[in-house]
Amino acid sequence: MYWFIILFPLLIYPWGFDPYYTDIKTDYLYAFVLGTWLYLLFKRKYKALKPDKGDTTVVVMLLIFLTLIEISTAFSPNKYTSVYGLIDRKEGLISYFCYFSVFHFSYRLIDKEKLNKVFTGTAIVSMVVSIYGILQHYQLDFLPRNSAMRGYSGTYTFFDNPNFFGSYLVLVLLITIPLYLNTSNKKYQALYYSSLCLAFMALIFSNTRSGYVGVFCGLVFINMFVVLRRKQLWKKWATLVISMGILLSLINMTEQGHYLDRINSVVKDSYSVATKQSTGHEGSSRIFIWKNSLPLIKEYFWVGSGPDSFEFVYPNNKKNKEFLSNSIVDKAHNEYLQIAITLGVPALLSYLLFIFLILRRAFCAVKLAEGYERIIIYGLIATIIGYLVQAFFNISTVPVAPIFWPILGITLAKSTFVINSAKKQNGESLRIEYKGQTA
């Protein structure tokens, strides 16, 4: 599990006819999950997956979510799609099962000593991905492109789509920041600083506004809960923030002000929507798609239309296609709206409650943690929040979800470890105090 999390972004096969990385990443994901389950069964180590007593509610909620997905699949008129997913999306029942599996593997199977090493490995791999993304922006990519991306000037690296690349960068940026703030080793500090600067440049080039908003919210959270309360971190934080500001300014100047205009468009689009002056084209036509999608919630309220079947229920009529330049809508471009329509509102509520329970566990743990561990847990919370924010404008996807779900698992694992350690220490101190009173 340790190596899978670290190397998954690089698991591609760029050769062959019309290479599409989502397909091959799905195959890698299936193979890893199947191999791990078989290993656990044959070695009879499945008992290792038993959740901690304090985490039972979280795991039960996850099983409820999986059960509701299975029910949605059973009632779907598009069963093949619901099981395997759309041909270029692959987010059917099997993929969801794999997400839940990697969550549980990361929660129970990663050695406690390796939990923090996962983040270092992720930061190193993100440097490779970010460098390739920067090169790709300047048309220096050396891997063959698929037919959909030939002639495309944006940055998408190994994720098939700049929005997916942006959601990956939200995760790696926010998970690397606590490592940078925590370390006193100059070499590691330089490593994390370089990783963050490269990832930030790649995020700018991805042109992904949802990624910008997600990282911004994560940075605000870290600033409020980590940096402001620790004066010893102010110098490091100022160095990082100023560096990001300089990078943004330099890149924006060389690109004729494009990226500041892109950032400002978030405010302008939000204002248009808030003042009811929307044309529908705000957010790359997301407002138009959402307005047409919302009525579907009532129709598919209980069990949804089936995993990954949004394309079959969205009104892709002539009028709507013309508004979107003859594009066919196959996703809601909002992960929560997507779940509500394809899996049903009960499934959405169970998913949100599952996330809430993990975050509640993490906030309980952060009160008990000290020093390094406290900052790491705060960083994990910021990472989850950043992903959830960008997901409001984006969708779940196979190239990124197998990284997000293990982060959830690691967050639960670290939180449980801290809480159990605190209980153990408190129990021992009470016993010592009791003995002292007896003596």
Secondary structure, DSSP 8 states (H G I E B T S, - for coil): -HHHHHHGGG-----SSS--HHHHHHHHHHHHHHHHHHHHHHTT-GGGG---GGGHHHHHHHHHHHHHHHHHHHH-S-HHHHHH--TTT--SHHHHHHHHHHHHHHHHTS-GGGHHHHHHHHHHHHHHHHHHHHHHHTT---S---TTTTT--S--TTSSSHHHHHHHHHHHHHHHHHHHHH---HHHHHHHHHHHHHHHHHHHHHT-HHHHHHHHHHHHHHIIIIITT-GGGHHHHHHHHHHHHHHHHHHHHHTTTHHHHHHHHHHHHHHHHHTT---S-HHHHHHHHHHHHHHHHHHTTTT-S-TT-HHHHS---HHHHHHTTT----S-SSHHHHHHHHT-HHHHHHHHHHHHHHHHHHHHHHHH--HHHHHHHHHHHHHHHHHHHHHTSS---TTTHHHHHHHHHHHHHHHHHHHHHHHHHHHHHHHHHHHHHH-
